[in-house]
């Protein structure tokens, strides 16, 4: 897979500018390298690992970046909620709510087991409260409320012989 850096659409440019604003508000710099890594993730059709991101960066940019440096940038973006780590496959996606003007709840993702696309969704506050209550009632303390549901997207489902219920 190859992602051409700087092929952003107007919508993606808005997200890049908002990411820069988030960094500025946090007192952090949105450096050229950070911007390039953010753009690689933003332009990808599917979640990417740090190694995949480093490979795309190294093919697209004049200088090389080791995966460890990519991990540091991803961790930085994660602290600002610009990027989410999918624990089920150790890959990263940009937050789909970056350029929204409202507060967001915990992240939930639908991940296609066939084509690997991931879609961030929002669950109702009531559903999340009920889930947290179930966890407490079971004698557990919720550490990470991010939910990742393994699914088949509509396109893969239409091409599949698997019957879905």
PyMOL CGO cylinders between C-alpha atoms (Angstrom):
from pymol import cmd
from pymol.cgo import CYLINDER

trace = [
    CYLINDER, 0.00, 0.00, 0.00, 1.28, 3.47, -0.84, 0.3, 1, 1, 1, 1, 1, 1,
    CYLINDER, 1.28, 3.47, -0.84, -0.11, 6.78, 0.33, 0.3, 1, 1, 1, 1, 1, 1,
    CYLINDER, -0.11, 6.78, 0.33, 1.00, 9.87, -1.54, 0.3, 1, 1, 1, 1, 1, 1,
    CYLINDER, 1.00, 9.87, -1.54, 1.82, 12.55, 0.99, 0.3, 1, 1, 1, 1, 1, 1,
    CYLINDER, 1.82, 12.55, 0.99, 0.40, 16.03, 0.25, 0.3, 1, 1, 1, 1, 1, 1,
    CYLINDER, 0.40, 16.03, 0.25, -2.51, 14.74, -1.84, 0.3, 1, 1, 1, 1, 1, 1,
    CYLINDER, -2.51, 14.74, -1.84, -4.98, 15.96, 0.79, 0.3, 1, 1, 1, 1, 1, 1,
    CYLINDER, -4.98, 15.96, 0.79, -8.47, 17.03, -0.06, 0.3, 1, 1, 1, 1, 1, 1,
    CYLINDER, -8.47, 17.03, -0.06, -9.99, 20.23, 1.35, 0.3, 1, 1, 1, 1, 1, 1,
    CYLINDER, -9.99, 20.23, 1.35, -11.70, 18.17, 4.10, 0.3, 1, 1, 1, 1, 1, 1,
    CYLINDER, -11.70, 18.17, 4.10, -8.38, 16.62, 5.08, 0.3, 1, 1, 1, 1, 1, 1,
    CYLINDER, -8.38, 16.62, 5.08, -6.68, 20.02, 5.02, 0.3, 1, 1, 1, 1, 1, 1,
    CYLINDER, -6.68, 20.02, 5.02, -9.28, 21.20, 7.54, 0.3, 1, 1, 1, 1, 1, 1,
    CYLINDER, -9.28, 21.20, 7.54, -8.40, 18.26, 9.80, 0.3, 1, 1, 1, 1, 1, 1,
    CYLINDER, -8.40, 18.26, 9.80, -4.68, 19.00, 9.47, 0.3, 1, 1, 1, 1, 1, 1,
    CYLINDER, -4.68, 19.00, 9.47, -5.26, 22.65, 10.40, 0.3, 1, 1, 1, 1, 1, 1,
    CYLINDER, -5.26, 22.65, 10.40, -7.38, 21.59, 13.37, 0.3, 1, 1, 1, 1, 1, 1,
    CYLINDER, -7.38, 21.59, 13.37, -4.65, 19.16, 14.49, 0.3, 1, 1, 1, 1, 1, 1,
    CYLINDER, -4.65, 19.16, 14.49, -2.21, 22.07, 14.37, 0.3, 1, 1, 1, 1, 1, 1,
    CYLINDER, -2.21, 22.07, 14.37, -4.62, 24.17, 16.47, 0.3, 1, 1, 1, 1, 1, 1,
    CYLINDER, -4.62, 24.17, 16.47, -4.94, 21.35, 19.02, 0.3, 1, 1, 1, 1, 1, 1,
    CYLINDER, -4.94, 21.35, 19.02, -1.14, 21.20, 19.27, 0.3, 1, 1, 1, 1, 1, 1,
    CYLINDER, -1.14, 21.20, 19.27, -0.90, 24.98, 19.61, 0.3, 1, 1, 1, 1, 1, 1,
    CYLINDER, -0.90, 24.98, 19.61, -3.53, 25.02, 22.40, 0.3, 1, 1, 1, 1, 1, 1,
    CYLINDER, -3.53, 25.02, 22.40, -1.54, 22.30, 24.20, 0.3, 1, 1, 1, 1, 1, 1,
    CYLINDER, -1.54, 22.30, 24.20, 1.64, 24.35, 23.89, 0.3, 1, 1, 1, 1, 1, 1,
    CYLINDER, 1.64, 24.35, 23.89, 3.22, 21.78, 21.57, 0.3, 1, 1, 1, 1, 1, 1,
    CYLINDER, 3.22, 21.78, 21.57, 4.68, 22.25, 18.12, 0.3, 1, 1, 1, 1, 1, 1,
    CYLINDER, 4.68, 22.25, 18.12, 3.07, 20.70, 15.04, 0.3, 1, 1, 1, 1, 1, 1,
    CYLINDER, 3.07, 20.70, 15.04, 6.41, 20.11, 13.33, 0.3, 1, 1, 1, 1, 1, 1,
    CYLINDER, 6.41, 20.11, 13.33, 6.84, 19.20, 9.69, 0.3, 1, 1, 1, 1, 1, 1,
    CYLINDER, 6.84, 19.20, 9.69, 7.54, 15.56, 10.63, 0.3, 1, 1, 1, 1, 1, 1,
    CYLINDER, 7.54, 15.56, 10.63, 4.48, 15.40, 12.86, 0.3, 1, 1, 1, 1, 1, 1,
    CYLINDER, 4.48, 15.40, 12.86, 2.37, 16.95, 10.10, 0.3, 1, 1, 1, 1, 1, 1,
    CYLINDER, 2.37, 16.95, 10.10, 3.67, 14.41, 7.57, 0.3, 1, 1, 1, 1, 1, 1,
    CYLINDER, 3.67, 14.41, 7.57, 2.97, 11.46, 9.88, 0.3, 1, 1, 1, 1, 1, 1,
    CYLINDER, 2.97, 11.46, 9.88, -0.50, 12.82, 10.65, 0.3, 1, 1, 1, 1, 1, 1,
    CYLINDER, -0.50, 12.82, 10.65, -1.21, 13.23, 6.93, 0.3, 1, 1, 1, 1, 1, 1,
    CYLINDER, -1.21, 13.23, 6.93, -0.07, 9.66, 6.17, 0.3, 1, 1, 1, 1, 1, 1,
    CYLINDER, -0.07, 9.66, 6.17, -2.53, 8.27, 8.72, 0.3, 1, 1, 1, 1, 1, 1,
    CYLINDER, -2.53, 8.27, 8.72, -5.27, 10.64, 7.56, 0.3, 1, 1, 1, 1, 1, 1,
    CYLINDER, -5.27, 10.64, 7.56, -4.91, 9.60, 3.91, 0.3, 1, 1, 1, 1, 1, 1,
    CYLINDER, -4.91, 9.60, 3.91, -4.79, 5.87, 4.57, 0.3, 1, 1, 1, 1, 1, 1,
    CYLINDER, -4.79, 5.87, 4.57, -7.87, 3.81, 3.74, 0.3, 1, 1, 1, 1, 1, 1,
    CYLINDER, -7.87, 3.81, 3.74, -7.16, 1.43, 6.61, 0.3, 1, 1, 1, 1, 1, 1,
    CYLINDER, -7.16, 1.43, 6.61, -5.50, 1.64, 10.03, 0.3, 1, 1, 1, 1, 1, 1,
    CYLINDER, -5.50, 1.64, 10.03, -1.69, 1.53, 9.86, 0.3, 1, 1, 1, 1, 1, 1,
    CYLINDER, -1.69, 1.53, 9.86, 1.00, 0.16, 12.16, 0.3, 1, 1, 1, 1, 1, 1,
    CYLINDER, 1.00, 0.16, 12.16, 3.99, 2.28, 13.13, 0.3, 1, 1, 1, 1, 1, 1,
    CYLINDER, 3.99, 2.28, 13.13, 6.14, 0.17, 10.79, 0.3, 1, 1, 1, 1, 1, 1,
    CYLINDER, 6.14, 0.17, 10.79, 3.74, 0.73, 7.89, 0.3, 1, 1, 1, 1, 1, 1,
    CYLINDER, 3.74, 0.73, 7.89, 3.70, 4.46, 8.63, 0.3, 1, 1, 1, 1, 1, 1,
    CYLINDER, 3.70, 4.46, 8.63, 7.52, 4.55, 8.76, 0.3, 1, 1, 1, 1, 1, 1,
    CYLINDER, 7.52, 4.55, 8.76, 7.70, 2.68, 5.45, 0.3, 1, 1, 1, 1, 1, 1,
    CYLINDER, 7.70, 2.68, 5.45, 5.32, 5.13, 3.75, 0.3, 1, 1, 1, 1, 1, 1,
    CYLINDER, 5.32, 5.13, 3.75, 7.17, 8.10, 5.25, 0.3, 1, 1, 1, 1, 1, 1,
    CYLINDER, 7.17, 8.10, 5.25, 10.54, 6.74, 4.12, 0.3, 1, 1, 1, 1, 1, 1,
    CYLINDER, 10.54, 6.74, 4.12, 9.25, 6.23, 0.56, 0.3, 1, 1, 1, 1, 1, 1,
    CYLINDER, 9.25, 6.23, 0.56, 7.51, 9.62, 0.42, 0.3, 1, 1, 1, 1, 1, 1,
    CYLINDER, 7.51, 9.62, 0.42, 9.91, 11.96, 2.16, 0.3, 1, 1, 1, 1, 1, 1,
    CYLINDER, 9.91, 11.96, 2.16, 13.52, 12.87, 1.54, 0.3, 1, 1, 1, 1, 1, 1,
    CYLINDER, 13.52, 12.87, 1.54, 14.73, 11.79, 4.96, 0.3, 1, 1, 1, 1, 1, 1,
    CYLINDER, 14.73, 11.79, 4.96, 14.32, 8.49, 6.79, 0.3, 1, 1, 1, 1, 1, 1,
    CYLINDER, 14.32, 8.49, 6.79, 12.45, 7.97, 10.05, 0.3, 1, 1, 1, 1, 1, 1,
    CYLINDER, 12.45, 7.97, 10.05, 12.79, 4.84, 12.21, 0.3, 1, 1, 1, 1, 1, 1,
    CYLINDER, 12.79, 4.84, 12.21, 9.65, 3.17, 13.60, 0.3, 1, 1, 1, 1, 1, 1,
    CYLINDER, 9.65, 3.17, 13.60, 10.63, 4.20, 17.15, 0.3, 1, 1, 1, 1, 1, 1,
    CYLINDER, 10.63, 4.20, 17.15, 10.37, 7.87, 16.15, 0.3, 1, 1, 1, 1, 1, 1,
    CYLINDER, 10.37, 7.87, 16.15, 6.99, 7.16, 14.55, 0.3, 1, 1, 1, 1, 1, 1,
    CYLINDER, 6.99, 7.16, 14.55, 5.85, 5.54, 17.83, 0.3, 1, 1, 1, 1, 1, 1,
    CYLINDER, 5.85, 5.54, 17.83, 6.86, 8.68, 19.74, 0.3, 1, 1, 1, 1, 1, 1,
    CYLINDER, 6.86, 8.68, 19.74, 4.86, 10.86, 17.37, 0.3, 1, 1, 1, 1, 1, 1,
    CYLINDER, 4.86, 10.86, 17.37, 1.86, 8.51, 17.60, 0.3, 1, 1, 1, 1, 1, 1,
    CYLINDER, 1.86, 8.51, 17.60, 2.06, 8.60, 21.40, 0.3, 1, 1, 1, 1, 1, 1,
    CYLINDER, 2.06, 8.60, 21.40, 2.15, 12.40, 21.26, 0.3, 1, 1, 1, 1, 1, 1,
    CYLINDER, 2.15, 12.40, 21.26, -0.93, 12.46, 18.98, 0.3, 1, 1, 1, 1, 1, 1,
    CYLINDER, -0.93, 12.46, 18.98, -2.66, 9.98, 21.28, 0.3, 1, 1, 1, 1, 1, 1,
    CYLINDER, -2.66, 9.98, 21.28, -2.25, 12.24, 24.31, 0.3, 1, 1, 1, 1, 1, 1,
    CYLINDER, -2.25, 12.24, 24.31, -4.05, 14.98, 22.36, 0.3, 1, 1, 1, 1, 1, 1,
    CYLINDER, -4.05, 14.98, 22.36, -6.79, 12.61, 21.08, 0.3, 1, 1, 1, 1, 1, 1,
    CYLINDER, -6.79, 12.61, 21.08, -5.78, 13.26, 17.48, 0.3, 1, 1, 1, 1, 1, 1,
    CYLINDER, -5.78, 13.26, 17.48, -5.03, 9.59, 16.82, 0.3, 1, 1, 1, 1, 1, 1,
    CYLINDER, -5.03, 9.59, 16.82, -6.52, 6.42, 18.28, 0.3, 1, 1, 1, 1, 1, 1,
    CYLINDER, -6.52, 6.42, 18.28, -4.66, 3.15, 18.77, 0.3, 1, 1, 1, 1, 1, 1,
    CYLINDER, -4.66, 3.15, 18.77, -6.66, 0.06, 17.92, 0.3, 1, 1, 1, 1, 1, 1,
    CYLINDER, -6.66, 0.06, 17.92, -5.58, -2.45, 20.55, 0.3, 1, 1, 1, 1, 1, 1,
    CYLINDER, -5.58, -2.45, 20.55, -6.90, -5.45, 18.64, 0.3, 1, 1, 1, 1, 1, 1,
    CYLINDER, -6.90, -5.45, 18.64, -4.39, -5.03, 15.81, 0.3, 1, 1, 1, 1, 1, 1,
    CYLINDER, -4.39, -5.03, 15.81, -1.86, -2.48, 17.17, 0.3, 1, 1, 1, 1, 1, 1,
    CYLINDER, -1.86, -2.48, 17.17, -2.68, -0.02, 14.39, 0.3, 1, 1, 1, 1, 1, 1,
    CYLINDER, -2.68, -0.02, 14.39, -3.56, 3.65, 14.35, 0.3, 1, 1, 1, 1, 1, 1,
    CYLINDER, -3.56, 3.65, 14.35, -6.30, 5.85, 12.88, 0.3, 1, 1, 1, 1, 1, 1,
    CYLINDER, -6.30, 5.85, 12.88, -6.97, 9.57, 13.07, 0.3, 1, 1, 1, 1, 1, 1,
    CYLINDER, -6.97, 9.57, 13.07, -9.86, 10.64, 15.24, 0.3, 1, 1, 1, 1, 1, 1,
    CYLINDER, -9.86, 10.64, 15.24, -12.90, 11.12, 13.03, 0.3, 1, 1, 1, 1, 1, 1,
    CYLINDER, -12.90, 11.12, 13.03, -14.08, 13.99, 15.25, 0.3, 1, 1, 1, 1, 1, 1,
    CYLINDER, -14.08, 13.99, 15.25, -11.04, 16.26, 14.93, 0.3, 1, 1, 1, 1, 1, 1,
    CYLINDER, -11.04, 16.26, 14.93, -12.77, 19.13, 13.17, 0.3, 1, 1, 1, 1, 1, 1,
    CYLINDER, -12.77, 19.13, 13.17, -16.06, 18.92, 15.10, 0.3, 1, 1, 1, 1, 1, 1,
    CYLINDER, -16.06, 18.92, 15.10, -17.00, 21.65, 17.53, 0.3, 1, 1, 1, 1, 1, 1,
    CYLINDER, -17.00, 21.65, 17.53, -18.57, 19.49, 20.21, 0.3, 1, 1, 1, 1, 1, 1,
    CYLINDER, -18.57, 19.49, 20.21, -17.34, 17.23, 23.02, 0.3, 1, 1, 1, 1, 1, 1,
    CYLINDER, -17.34, 17.23, 23.02, -17.01, 13.54, 22.22, 0.3, 1, 1, 1, 1, 1, 1,
    CYLINDER, -17.01, 13.54, 22.22, -17.53, 10.48, 24.33, 0.3, 1, 1, 1, 1, 1, 1,
    CYLINDER, -17.53, 10.48, 24.33, -15.35, 7.40, 24.50, 0.3, 1, 1, 1, 1, 1, 1,
    CYLINDER, -15.35, 7.40, 24.50, -14.24, 5.88, 21.19, 0.3, 1, 1, 1, 1, 1, 1,
    CYLINDER, -14.24, 5.88, 21.19, -15.85, 2.83, 19.66, 0.3, 1, 1, 1, 1, 1, 1,
    CYLINDER, -15.85, 2.83, 19.66, -14.75, 1.24, 16.40, 0.3, 1, 1, 1, 1, 1, 1,
    CYLINDER, -14.75, 1.24, 16.40, -16.22, -1.13, 13.85, 0.3, 1, 1, 1, 1, 1, 1,
    CYLINDER, -16.22, -1.13, 13.85, -13.36, -3.04, 12.19, 0.3, 1, 1, 1, 1, 1, 1,
    CYLINDER, -13.36, -3.04, 12.19, -13.91, -5.14, 9.08, 0.3, 1, 1, 1, 1, 1, 1,
    CYLINDER, -13.91, -5.14, 9.08, -12.23, -8.53, 9.45, 0.3, 1, 1, 1, 1, 1, 1,
    CYLINDER, -12.23, -8.53, 9.45, -11.90, -8.81, 5.68, 0.3, 1, 1, 1, 1, 1, 1,
    CYLINDER, -11.90, -8.81, 5.68, -10.71, -5.47, 4.27, 0.3, 1, 1, 1, 1, 1, 1,
    CYLINDER, -10.71, -5.47, 4.27, -9.46, -3.96, 7.58, 0.3, 1, 1, 1, 1, 1, 1,
    CYLINDER, -9.46, -3.96, 7.58, -11.27, -0.61, 7.31, 0.3, 1, 1, 1, 1, 1, 1,
    CYLINDER, -11.27, -0.61, 7.31, -12.16, 0.89, 10.67, 0.3, 1, 1, 1, 1, 1, 1,
    CYLINDER, -12.16, 0.89, 10.67, -15.00, 3.30, 11.34, 0.3, 1, 1, 1, 1, 1, 1,
    CYLINDER, -15.00, 3.30, 11.34, -15.25, 5.31, 14.53, 0.3, 1, 1, 1, 1, 1, 1,
    CYLINDER, -15.25, 5.31, 14.53, -18.77, 5.45, 15.89, 0.3, 1, 1, 1, 1, 1, 1,
    CYLINDER, -18.77, 5.45, 15.89, -20.45, 7.11, 18.85, 0.3, 1, 1, 1, 1, 1, 1,
    CYLINDER, -20.45, 7.11, 18.85, -22.57, 5.22, 21.32, 0.3, 1, 1, 1, 1, 1, 1,
    CYLINDER, -22.57, 5.22, 21.32, -25.21, 6.99, 23.32, 0.3, 1, 1, 1, 1, 1, 1,
    CYLINDER, -25.21, 6.99, 23.32, -24.23, 8.31, 26.73, 0.3, 1, 1, 1, 1, 1, 1,
    CYLINDER, -24.23, 8.31, 26.73, -26.92, 6.11, 28.27, 0.3, 1, 1, 1, 1, 1, 1,
    CYLINDER, -26.92, 6.11, 28.27, -25.51, 2.97, 26.66, 0.3, 1, 1, 1, 1, 1, 1,
    CYLINDER, -25.51, 2.97, 26.66, -22.00, 3.82, 27.90, 0.3, 1, 1, 1, 1, 1, 1,
    CYLINDER, -22.00, 3.82, 27.90, -23.31, 4.55, 31.43, 0.3, 1, 1, 1, 1, 1, 1,
    CYLINDER, -23.31, 4.55, 31.43, -25.14, 1.20, 31.41, 0.3, 1, 1, 1, 1, 1, 1,
    CYLINDER, -25.14, 1.20, 31.41, -22.00, -0.59, 30.22, 0.3, 1, 1, 1, 1, 1, 1,
    CYLINDER, -22.00, -0.59, 30.22, -19.88, 1.05, 32.92, 0.3, 1, 1, 1, 1, 1, 1,
    CYLINDER, -19.88, 1.05, 32.92, -22.50, 0.09, 35.52, 0.3, 1, 1, 1, 1, 1, 1,
    CYLINDER, -22.50, 0.09, 35.52, -22.42, -3.54, 34.31, 0.3, 1, 1, 1, 1, 1, 1,
    CYLINDER, -22.42, -3.54, 34.31, -18.64, -3.54, 34.67, 0.3, 1, 1, 1, 1, 1, 1,
    CYLINDER, -18.64, -3.54, 34.67, -18.83, -2.12, 38.22, 0.3, 1, 1, 1, 1, 1, 1,
    CYLINDER, -18.83, -2.12, 38.22, -21.59, -4.59, 39.19, 0.3, 1, 1, 1, 1, 1, 1,
    CYLINDER, -21.59, -4.59, 39.19, -19.41, -7.46, 37.95, 0.3, 1, 1, 1, 1, 1, 1,
    CYLINDER, -19.41, -7.46, 37.95, -16.69, -6.38, 40.36, 0.3, 1, 1, 1, 1, 1, 1,
    CYLINDER, -16.69, -6.38, 40.36, -14.36, -4.71, 37.86, 0.3, 1, 1, 1, 1, 1, 1,
    CYLINDER, -14.36, -4.71, 37.86, -12.97, -1.23, 37.36, 0.3, 1, 1, 1, 1, 1, 1,
    CYLINDER, -12.97, -1.23, 37.36, -13.06, -0.03, 33.77, 0.3, 1, 1, 1, 1, 1, 1,
    CYLINDER, -13.06, -0.03, 33.77, -9.60, 1.00, 32.62, 0.3, 1, 1, 1, 1, 1, 1,
    CYLINDER, -9.60, 1.00, 32.62, -10.17, 1.73, 28.94, 0.3, 1, 1, 1, 1, 1, 1,
    CYLINDER, -10.17, 1.73, 28.94, -13.71, 2.26, 27.63, 0.3, 1, 1, 1, 1, 1, 1,
    CYLINDER, -13.71, 2.26, 27.63, -12.66, 2.00, 23.97, 0.3, 1, 1, 1, 1, 1, 1,
    CYLINDER, -12.66, 2.00, 23.97, -14.65, -0.74, 22.24, 0.3, 1, 1, 1, 1, 1, 1,
    CYLINDER, -14.65, -0.74, 22.24, -13.53, -2.49, 19.06, 0.3, 1, 1, 1, 1, 1, 1,
    CYLINDER, -13.53, -2.49, 19.06, -16.14, -4.65, 17.35, 0.3, 1, 1, 1, 1, 1, 1,
    CYLINDER, -16.14, -4.65, 17.35, -14.99, -7.14, 14.74, 0.3, 1, 1, 1, 1, 1, 1,
    CYLINDER, -14.99, -7.14, 14.74, -17.41, -6.95, 11.80, 0.3, 1, 1, 1, 1, 1, 1,
    CYLINDER, -17.41, -6.95, 11.80, -17.82, -7.27, 8.06, 0.3, 1, 1, 1, 1, 1, 1,
    CYLINDER, -17.82, -7.27, 8.06, -18.43, -3.99, 6.24, 0.3, 1, 1, 1, 1, 1, 1,
    CYLINDER, -18.43, -3.99, 6.24, -21.32, -3.82, 3.78, 0.3, 1, 1, 1, 1, 1, 1,
    CYLINDER, -21.32, -3.82, 3.78, -19.02, -4.16, 0.75, 0.3, 1, 1, 1, 1, 1, 1,
    CYLINDER, -19.02, -4.16, 0.75, -17.29, -7.26, 2.10, 0.3, 1, 1, 1, 1, 1, 1,
    CYLINDER, -17.29, -7.26, 2.10, -20.58, -8.67, 3.35, 0.3, 1, 1, 1, 1, 1, 1,
    CYLINDER, -20.58, -8.67, 3.35, -22.09, -8.32, -0.13, 0.3, 1, 1, 1, 1, 1, 1,
    CYLINDER, -22.09, -8.32, -0.13, -19.13, -10.20, -1.63, 0.3, 1, 1, 1, 1, 1, 1,
    CYLINDER, -19.13, -10.20, -1.63, -19.11, -12.86, 1.08, 0.3, 1, 1, 1, 1, 1, 1,
    CYLINDER, -19.11, -12.86, 1.08, -20.94, -16.14, 1.30, 0.3, 1, 1, 1, 1, 1, 1,
    CYLINDER, -20.94, -16.14, 1.30, -21.10, -15.76, 5.09, 0.3, 1, 1, 1, 1, 1, 1,
    CYLINDER, -21.10, -15.76, 5.09, -24.63, -15.25, 6.29, 0.3, 1, 1, 1, 1, 1, 1,
    CYLINDER, -24.63, -15.25, 6.29, -24.92, -12.49, 8.85, 0.3, 1, 1, 1, 1, 1, 1,
    CYLINDER, -24.92, -12.49, 8.85, -27.53, -12.39, 11.55, 0.3, 1, 1, 1, 1, 1, 1,
]
cmd.load_cgo(trace, "trace")
